[in-house]
Amino acid sequence: MTKGRLEAFSDGVLAIIITIMVLGLQIPHGDTFADLKPLLFKFLSYIFSFIYVGIYWNNHHHLFQAVNHVNGKVLWANLHLLFWLSILPFATAWMGENNFTKNPVALYGFILLMCALAFNILQKICLDLEGKDSAIAHALKSTLKEKLSAGIYISGIVLSFFYPLISVIFYYTVALLWIIPDVRIEKTLK
């Protein structure tokens, strides 16, 4: 099976996820900038989640540049990732609607953690399929960034029950780690 169909399907699902998130932003009933104030947390949630979906789209693209083949395991691992990403609009809306309170922030962090784990599973399955001497194997020798990200997510989830706004800062610290597409793969492919 070619990877093109998987990439096209994934691109479509990610586009729908972003569309669902933006449709969750309600238009205010007034025409002043003050009427936008109640939407601040919703808009911030949208921005944060848009950035995360963009990070996954970028890194998914880079991953599949290094992959030559896909099989059933890769397809299921990809669907697993898309499942967790598809729940992100719900958590985004709940967190924004409730002004970053503890339970919505904890759920948001849990979903971010699950997205990260799902992406790591996808990478591992692709690596196993491509082999130990493949470009992807050389690119992904170090998993420090992945382990650090998971640790920060877990810390943020625990912290969310006491200091939810600090947890949000933790979650976006991880985003800053990944905002630039995974250069390990880019360097290996050059």
C-alpha positions as CSV (number, residue, x, y, z in Angstrom):
1,M,0.0,0.0,0.0
2,T,1.2,3.5,-0.7
3,K,1.5,6.1,2.0
4,G,-0.2,8.8,-0.1
5,R,-3.7,7.7,0.8
6,L,-2.9,7.6,4.5
7,E,-1.4,11.1,4.3
8,A,-4.4,12.5,2.4
9,F,-6.9,10.9,4.8
10,S,-4.9,12.3,7.8
11,D,-4.7,15.8,6.2
12,G,-8.5,15.7,5.8
13,V,-9.2,14.7,9.3
14,L,-6.9,17.4,10.7
15,A,-8.6,20.0,8.6
16,I,-12.0,18.9,9.9
17,I,-10.6,19.1,13.5
18,I,-9.5,22.7,13.0
19,T,-12.9,23.5,11.4
20,I,-14.8,22.0,14.3
21,M,-12.7,24.0,16.8
22,V,-13.3,27.3,15.0
23,L,-17.0,26.7,14.7
24,G,-17.1,26.4,18.5
25,L,-16.2,30.1,18.7
26,Q,-19.5,32.0,19.1
27,I,-20.0,35.4,17.6
28,P,-20.6,38.0,20.3
29,H,-24.0,39.8,20.5
30,G,-22.5,43.3,20.5
31,D,-20.2,45.3,18.2
32,T,-17.7,46.6,20.6
33,F,-14.3,45.2,21.6
34,A,-15.6,44.9,25.2
35,D,-18.2,42.3,23.8
36,L,-15.2,40.1,23.0
37,K,-14.0,39.9,26.6
38,P,-16.2,37.0,27.6
39,L,-14.6,35.0,24.7
40,L,-11.0,35.5,25.8
41,F,-10.6,32.0,27.3
42,K,-12.4,30.3,24.4
43,F,-10.2,32.2,21.9
44,L,-7.0,31.3,23.8
45,S,-8.0,27.7,24.0
46,Y,-8.6,27.7,20.2
47,I,-5.2,29.3,19.5
48,F,-3.5,26.8,21.8
49,S,-5.2,23.8,20.2
50,F,-4.7,25.2,16.6
51,I,-1.0,25.3,17.4
52,Y,-1.0,21.8,18.6
53,V,-2.9,20.5,15.6
54,G,-0.4,22.3,13.4
55,I,2.5,20.7,15.3
56,Y,1.1,17.3,14.7
57,W,0.3,18.0,11.1
58,N,3.9,19.2,10.5
59,N,5.5,16.3,12.4
60,H,3.2,13.8,10.7
61,H,4.3,15.2,7.3
62,H,8.0,14.9,8.2
63,L,7.5,11.4,9.6
64,F,5.9,10.2,6.4
65,Q,8.6,11.8,4.3
66,A,11.0,9.3,5.9
67,V,8.7,6.4,5.5
68,N,8.6,4.3,2.3
69,H,5.9,1.8,3.1
70,V,2.8,1.4,5.2
71,N,1.0,-1.6,6.4
72,G,-2.1,-2.4,8.5
73,K,-0.3,-1.7,11.7
74,V,0.7,1.7,10.5
75,L,-2.8,2.4,9.4
76,W,-4.2,1.5,12.8
77,A,-1.5,3.4,14.7
78,N,-2.4,6.4,12.5
79,L,-6.1,6.1,13.3
80,H,-5.2,5.8,17.0
81,L,-3.4,9.2,16.7
82,L,-6.3,10.7,14.8
83,F,-8.8,9.4,17.4
84,W,-7.0,11.3,20.2
85,L,-6.6,14.4,18.1
86,S,-10.3,14.3,17.2
87,I,-11.2,14.6,20.9
88,L,-9.1,17.8,21.2
89,P,-12.0,20.1,20.0
90,F,-14.2,18.8,22.9
91,A,-11.5,19.4,25.5
92,T,-10.6,22.8,23.9
93,A,-14.3,24.0,24.1
94,W,-14.7,22.7,27.7
95,M,-11.5,24.3,28.9
96,G,-12.4,27.6,27.2
97,E,-16.0,27.6,28.4
98,N,-14.9,27.1,32.0
99,N,-12.0,29.7,32.0
100,F,-9.2,27.2,32.5
101,T,-10.5,25.6,35.6
102,K,-9.0,22.4,37.1
103,N,-11.0,19.5,35.6
104,P,-11.1,20.8,32.1
105,V,-7.4,21.7,32.2
106,A,-6.6,18.2,33.5
107,L,-8.7,16.5,30.7
108,Y,-7.0,18.8,28.1
109,G,-3.6,17.7,29.4
110,F,-4.6,14.1,29.4
111,I,-5.7,14.3,25.8
112,L,-2.4,16.1,24.9
113,L,-0.5,13.3,26.6
114,M,-2.5,10.6,24.8
115,C,-1.9,12.4,21.4
116,A,1.9,12.4,22.2
117,L,1.8,8.7,23.2
118,A,-0.2,7.8,20.0
119,F,2.3,9.7,17.9
120,N,5.2,7.9,19.6
121,I,3.5,4.5,18.9
122,L,3.1,5.5,15.2
123,Q,6.7,6.5,15.0
124,K,7.8,3.2,16.6
125,I,5.6,1.1,14.2
126,C,7.0,3.0,11.2
127,L,10.5,2.5,12.5
128,D,9.9,-1.2,12.9
129,L,8.5,-1.5,9.4
130,E,11.3,0.5,7.8
131,G,14.1,-1.3,9.6
132,K,17.1,-0.5,11.8
133,D,19.2,0.9,8.9
134,S,16.5,3.2,7.5
135,A,16.5,7.0,7.4
136,I,13.8,7.1,10.1
137,A,15.8,4.8,12.4
138,H,18.9,7.1,12.1
139,A,16.7,10.2,12.6
140,L,15.0,8.9,15.7
141,K,17.9,7.5,17.7
142,S,17.3,10.0,20.5
143,T,13.9,10.1,22.2
144,L,14.8,12.7,24.8
145,K,12.3,15.2,23.5
146,E,9.5,12.7,23.6
147,K,10.3,11.6,27.2
148,L,10.7,15.2,28.3
149,S,7.3,16.1,26.8
150,A,5.5,13.2,28.5
151,G,7.0,14.1,31.8
152,I,5.9,17.7,31.5
153,Y,2.4,16.7,30.4
154,I,2.1,14.3,33.4
155,S,3.4,17.1,35.8
156,G,0.9,19.5,34.2
157,I,-2.0,17.1,34.7
158,V,-1.2,16.5,38.4
159,L,-0.6,20.3,38.9
160,S,-3.9,21.2,37.2
161,F,-5.8,20.2,40.3
162,F,-4.0,22.8,42.3
163,Y,-2.8,25.5,39.9
164,P,-4.6,25.0,36.5
165,L,-3.1,28.1,34.9
166,I,0.4,26.9,35.6
167,S,-0.5,23.6,34.0
168,V,-1.6,25.4,30.9
169,I,1.9,27.0,30.9
170,F,3.4,23.6,31.2
171,Y,1.4,22.3,28.2
172,Y,2.6,25.2,26.0
173,T,6.1,24.7,27.1
174,V,5.9,21.4,25.4
175,A,4.4,23.1,22.3
176,L,7.4,25.4,22.2
177,L,9.6,22.3,22.2
178,W,7.8,21.0,19.1
179,I,6.8,24.2,17.3
180,I,9.7,23.8,14.9
181,P,9.2,20.7,12.8
182,D,11.2,17.7,13.9
183,V,14.7,18.6,12.6
184,R,16.0,15.1,13.3
185,I,14.1,13.8,10.3
186,E,14.9,16.9,8.1
187,K,18.6,16.6,8.7
188,T,18.6,12.8,8.0
189,L,16.7,13.2,4.7
190,K,19.2,15.8,3.5
